[in-house]
């Protein structure tokens, strides 16, 4: 089964550079370098060059997806579960 994230990267090789990441995520290369430096997205630096393993990036994007939550209070947090 292919989801939107798989479709986004379907024509890419297993590894891509910051320019390709920026194009797929509709952001600037500068932003991608910041994300890489800060560890927001997974990547590897060899010398002065960064590369990203597409499957690792897809997994990270899936972890950060907005997930519809119930309309009630967050039951995992006792302070908000009381509704106060």
Secondary structure, 3 states (H helix, E strand, C coil): CCCHHHHHCCCCCCEECHHHHHHHHCCCHHHHHHHHHHCCCCCEEECCEEEEEHHHHHHHHHHCCCCCCCCCCCCCCHHHHCCC
